[in-house]
Amino acid sequence: MNKKNIKKIANSFKSDLQKDLRRPQFKKFFYGELLKLQIAEEIVKLRQKRGLTQAGLAKRIKTTQAVVSRIETAQVYPSTDILQRICDKLEVGAKFEFCNVK
């Protein structure tokens, strides 16, 4: 696949996504999944930066590796309790803000 085809596919995807985001039910689902992915990405980056495995993080926050895996693969939202334990044990803070979505 060449760059021209990739660009064409990307533009088509962007156009289709913009149309789909006009549907309230799709928009709600899309941004909910996006939030889970953003949380998952931040936890993975932090865990890897600290040189921890999923099992190592799980042990520190007193949960199972399976729970960490489900969070990191955006299968579930982490509870505020889990987020707080991650922050406490890895000595970081968390920042949350609302933003407008188009």
Buried (B, 14 or more C-beta within 10 A) or exposed (E): EEEEEEEEEEEEEEEEEEEEBEEEEEBEEBEEEEEBEEBBEBBBEBBEEBEBEBEBBBBBBEBEBEBBBBBBEBEBBBEEEBBEBBBEBBEEEEEEEEEEEE
